[in-house]
């Protein structure tokens, strides 16, 4: 069962590994990135951040969608962490999950600040608006104890 879908370009780090997994009673984390598996150093860093007792799996977007549709992930209390807003939109569409946490979308050229840790370009903002129009609750929240900031 999906507990949360989050966008965080860092994928797995202290905040995700400790705060969200314990708060939501997560036993599996699905990292969705089309570049992670090709980057040995990032994969080693991810392995070091893995919380004890929690299964962590890295998949490309297409692999993640295939697994989610197959039902193989249904037995887990699942946190899905997507590297980008575009990937998250595909995962939301595939699962019909109605919440999206924007944890950390980094500053880049031609982005606008939407919160302390969320910078979106025009294409990302349009995807967010489209998801909101389809009933998805999109919010920024770094850790569970922080206040949720709705994008509605």
VMD Tcl script that draws the C-alpha trace (Angstrom):
set ca {
  {0.00 0.00 0.00}
  {1.40 3.38 -1.00}
  {1.76 5.69 2.01}
  {3.39 8.67 0.27}
  {4.75 9.78 -3.08}
  {7.50 12.37 -2.71}
  {9.68 14.38 -5.08}
  {13.22 14.81 -3.81}
  {16.13 15.05 -6.23}
  {18.42 13.65 -3.49}
  {16.25 10.50 -3.35}
  {17.39 8.91 -0.08}
  {18.99 10.84 2.77}
  {18.56 11.41 6.50}
  {15.18 13.13 6.35}
  {13.62 10.40 4.25}
  {15.45 7.53 5.90}
  {14.55 8.55 9.44}
  {11.65 11.00 9.59}
  {9.28 9.78 6.91}
  {9.88 6.04 7.32}
  {9.27 6.10 11.07}
  {6.34 8.53 10.87}
  {4.51 6.53 8.19}
  {5.64 3.09 9.41}
  {7.33 2.40 6.06}
  {8.87 -1.01 5.36}
  {9.89 -0.38 1.72}
  {11.15 2.59 -0.27}
  {10.95 2.69 -4.06}
  {13.40 5.17 -5.56}
  {12.38 6.20 -9.07}
  {15.11 7.71 -11.23}
  {16.18 7.24 -14.81}
  {19.82 7.99 -13.94}
  {20.49 6.50 -10.49}
  {21.19 2.88 -11.44}
  {23.88 4.00 -13.93}
  {25.75 6.00 -11.26}
  {27.85 3.71 -9.03}
  {28.80 6.44 -6.57}
  {25.19 7.53 -6.02}
  {24.14 3.90 -5.60}
  {26.81 3.44 -2.91}
  {25.63 6.59 -1.14}
  {22.03 5.33 -1.26}
  {23.15 2.01 0.25}
  {24.75 3.89 3.16}
  {21.55 5.88 3.82}
  {19.33 2.79 3.86}
  {17.41 2.60 7.13}
  {17.69 -0.65 9.08}
  {14.79 -3.00 8.46}
  {13.54 -1.12 5.39}
  {13.80 -2.56 1.89}
  {15.13 -0.02 -0.63}
  {14.80 -0.59 -4.37}
  {15.92 1.67 -7.23}
  {13.98 1.49 -10.51}
  {13.70 3.48 -13.70}
  {10.34 5.11 -14.34}
  {9.19 2.35 -16.69}
  {10.38 -0.40 -14.31}
  {8.59 1.27 -11.38}
  {5.34 1.60 -13.32}
  {5.57 -2.05 -14.34}
  {6.10 -3.15 -10.72}
  {3.33 -0.92 -9.37}
  {0.86 -2.19 -11.98}
  {1.82 -5.84 -11.36}
  {0.83 -5.64 -7.69}
  {4.22 -6.87 -6.44}
  {4.52 -3.75 -4.26}
  {1.05 -4.09 -2.69}
  {2.31 -6.07 0.30}
  {4.55 -3.21 1.48}
  {3.93 0.02 3.36}
  {5.53 1.92 0.53}
  {7.20 5.29 0.23}
  {7.88 6.24 -3.39}
  {10.58 8.87 -3.88}
  {10.80 10.34 -7.38}
  {13.78 12.28 -8.63}
  {11.71 14.78 -10.65}
  {8.23 16.25 -10.89}
  {7.84 14.68 -14.35}
  {8.54 11.22 -12.97}
  {6.16 11.81 -10.06}
  {3.40 12.83 -12.47}
  {3.81 9.51 -14.32}
  {3.72 7.56 -11.05}
  {0.64 9.48 -9.86}
  {-1.11 8.73 -13.17}
  {-0.23 5.05 -12.97}
  {-1.34 4.60 -9.34}
  {-4.18 7.13 -9.02}
  {-2.67 8.09 -5.64}
  {-4.07 11.50 -4.68}
  {-1.21 13.10 -2.75}
  {2.18 14.40 -3.79}
  {4.78 15.72 -1.37}
  {7.28 18.12 -2.88}
  {10.26 17.66 -0.61}
  {13.18 19.11 -2.49}
  {13.19 20.36 -6.06}
  {16.49 22.17 -6.52}
  {17.14 25.65 -7.81}
  {18.10 25.68 -11.47}
  {18.24 28.32 -14.16}
  {14.75 29.55 -15.16}
  {13.01 28.29 -12.02}
  {10.72 30.14 -9.62}
  {10.80 29.68 -5.86}
  {7.57 28.17 -4.54}
  {8.84 27.30 -1.05}
  {12.17 27.18 0.78}
  {13.09 23.93 -0.95}
  {10.92 23.87 -4.07}
  {11.89 25.64 -7.28}
  {9.85 24.88 -10.38}
  {10.27 25.71 -14.04}
  {7.23 26.48 -16.22}
  {6.85 22.87 -17.37}
  {6.95 21.53 -13.79}
  {4.48 24.17 -12.60}
  {2.12 23.16 -15.42}
  {2.39 19.47 -14.39}
  {1.63 20.42 -10.78}
  {-1.39 22.45 -11.88}
  {-2.62 19.56 -14.02}
  {-2.34 17.16 -11.08}
  {-4.20 19.60 -8.82}
  {-6.93 19.92 -11.47}
  {-7.27 16.11 -11.33}
  {-7.78 16.11 -7.56}
  {-4.23 15.48 -6.36}
  {-3.32 17.20 -3.09}
  {0.12 18.67 -3.84}
  {2.02 20.06 -0.88}
  {5.52 21.02 0.23}
  {6.73 19.51 3.49}
  {10.34 18.66 4.26}
  {9.74 16.46 7.31}
  {6.55 15.22 9.00}
  {6.84 17.74 11.86}
  {6.90 20.70 9.45}
  {3.75 22.51 8.38}
  {2.27 21.39 5.05}
  {2.17 24.13 2.45}
  {-0.54 23.41 -0.08}
  {-0.02 24.23 -3.74}
  {-3.76 24.53 -4.35}
}
mol new
graphics top color blue
foreach p $ca { graphics top sphere $p radius 0.5 }
foreach p [lrange $ca 0 end-1] q [lrange $ca 1 end] { graphics top cylinder $p $q radius 0.2 }
display resetview
